[in-house]
């Protein structure tokens, strides 16, 4: 199986519309266990599915998702500030 096909397969695992919606609503919070697990699995496939790095994959996934969460929180704060400034006429 080609790597791209493996990635597509990995991204389809457990990706129901309800789960995607739950991820969107939790964008302002720390990543869930399930989000980290899914990203670690993607990382595993990105390195051709070679065994032996499960902990490294998990920690990398956790770091990446935490950075995304921090960025989204900051972005949301900026958007809220801009909306309130616009509503105030500033």
TORTIMI-332653 format. One record per residue (C-alpha): residue number from 1; residue in three letters; x, y, z. Coordinates in steps of 0.001 Angstrom, whole numbers. Example, Ala and Ser with C-alpha at 12.3 -4.5 7.8 and 13.67 -1.06 7.14 Angstrom:
BEGIN
+-----+------+---------+---------+---------+
: seq : type :       X :       Y :       Z :
+-----+------+---------+---------+---------+
:   1 :  ALA :   12300 :   -4500 :    7800 :
:   2 :  SER :   13670 :   -1060 :    7140 :
+-----+------+---------+---------+---------+
# end
This chain:
BEGIN
+-----+------+---------+---------+---------+
: seq : type :       X :       Y :       Z :
+-----+------+---------+---------+---------+
:   1 :  UNK :       0 :       0 :       0 :
:   2 :  UNK :    1380 :    3419 :    -890 :
:   3 :  UNK :    2057 :    5972 :    1824 :
:   4 :  UNK :    -590 :    8392 :     533 :
:   5 :  UNK :   -3203 :    5638 :     611 :
:   6 :  UNK :   -2167 :    4808 :    4171 :
:   7 :  UNK :   -2570 :    8457 :    5205 :
:   8 :  UNK :   -6018 :    8629 :    3629 :
:   9 :  UNK :   -6960 :    5438 :    5411 :
:  10 :  UNK :   -5650 :    6792 :    8713 :
:  11 :  UNK :   -7567 :   10028 :    8372 :
:  12 :  UNK :  -10801 :    8151 :    7678 :
:  13 :  UNK :  -10575 :    6046 :   10838 :
:  14 :  UNK :  -13161 :    7296 :   13285 :
:  15 :  UNK :  -13772 :   10538 :   11421 :
:  16 :  UNK :  -17520 :   10804 :   11636 :
:  17 :  UNK :  -19199 :   14187 :   11099 :
:  18 :  UNK :  -20154 :   14275 :   14778 :
:  19 :  UNK :  -16543 :   13852 :   15871 :
:  20 :  UNK :  -15374 :   16599 :   13531 :
:  21 :  UNK :  -18022 :   18914 :   15010 :
:  22 :  UNK :  -16918 :   18020 :   18541 :
:  23 :  UNK :  -13338 :   18933 :   17598 :
:  24 :  UNK :  -14491 :   22291 :   16236 :
:  25 :  UNK :  -16360 :   23148 :   19422 :
:  26 :  UNK :  -13410 :   22138 :   21612 :
:  27 :  UNK :  -10955 :   24298 :   19634 :
:  28 :  UNK :  -10452 :   26612 :   22614 :
:  29 :  UNK :   -9509 :   23813 :   25023 :
:  30 :  UNK :   -6571 :   21508 :   25503 :
:  31 :  UNK :   -6469 :   18641 :   22997 :
:  32 :  UNK :   -8427 :   15562 :   23968 :
:  33 :  UNK :   -6945 :   12092 :   24333 :
:  34 :  UNK :   -8726 :   11087 :   21121 :
:  35 :  UNK :   -7316 :   14057 :   19153 :
:  36 :  UNK :   -3793 :   13257 :   20338 :
:  37 :  UNK :   -4244 :    9573 :   19523 :
:  38 :  UNK :   -5449 :   10376 :   16021 :
:  39 :  UNK :   -2565 :   12793 :   15342 :
:  40 :  UNK :      -1 :   10322 :   16733 :
:  41 :  UNK :   -1403 :    7715 :   14356 :
:  42 :  UNK :   -1008 :   10134 :   11432 :
:  43 :  UNK :    2598 :   10800 :   12476 :
:  44 :  UNK :    3195 :    7030 :   12587 :
:  45 :  UNK :    2070 :    6787 :    8962 :
:  46 :  UNK :    4094 :    9855 :    7966 :
:  47 :  UNK :    7221 :    7970 :    8957 :
:  48 :  UNK :    6154 :    4925 :    6908 :
:  49 :  UNK :    4651 :    3005 :    9822 :
:  50 :  UNK :    7978 :    1979 :   11284 :
:  51 :  UNK :    7646 :     629 :   14837 :
:  52 :  UNK :    9478 :    1761 :   17943 :
:  53 :  UNK :    8553 :    5420 :   18286 :
:  54 :  UNK :    5072 :    5336 :   19820 :
:  55 :  UNK :    5972 :    7569 :   22773 :
:  56 :  UNK :    7789 :   10057 :   20539 :
:  57 :  UNK :    4791 :   10115 :   18179 :
:  58 :  UNK :    2420 :   10720 :   21105 :
:  59 :  UNK :    4528 :   13530 :   22578 :
:  60 :  UNK :    4962 :   15197 :   19189 :
:  61 :  UNK :    1209 :   15005 :   18541 :
:  62 :  UNK :     485 :   16459 :   21970 :
:  63 :  UNK :    2909 :   19380 :   21420 :
:  64 :  UNK :    1533 :   20135 :   17956 :
:  65 :  UNK :   -2075 :   20126 :   19120 :
:  66 :  UNK :   -1306 :   22247 :   22177 :
:  67 :  UNK :     353 :   24849 :   19940 :
:  68 :  UNK :   -2713 :   24879 :   17691 :
:  69 :  UNK :   -4999 :   25310 :   20722 :
:  70 :  UNK :   -2933 :   28254 :   22023 :
:  71 :  UNK :   -2986 :   29880 :   18585 :
:  72 :  UNK :   -6759 :   29435 :   18278 :
:  73 :  UNK :   -7351 :   30932 :   21727 :
:  74 :  UNK :   -5260 :   33969 :   20836 :
:  75 :  UNK :   -6969 :   34299 :   17463 :
:  76 :  UNK :  -10428 :   34088 :   19043 :
:  77 :  UNK :   -9484 :   36780 :   21575 :
:  78 :  UNK :   -8355 :   39071 :   18753 :
:  79 :  UNK :  -11560 :   38454 :   16810 :
:  80 :  UNK :  -13692 :   39177 :   19876 :
:  81 :  UNK :  -11749 :   42367 :   20561 :
:  82 :  UNK :  -12157 :   43475 :   16940 :
:  83 :  UNK :  -15890 :   42731 :   17053 :
:  84 :  UNK :  -16339 :   44701 :   20251 :
:  85 :  UNK :  -14282 :   47594 :   18826 :
:  86 :  UNK :  -16459 :   47569 :   15699 :
:  87 :  UNK :  -19638 :   47490 :   17756 :
:  88 :  UNK :  -18367 :   50454 :   19803 :
:  89 :  UNK :  -17588 :   52374 :   16628 :
:  90 :  UNK :  -13815 :   52422 :   17165 :
+-----+------+---------+---------+---------+
# end
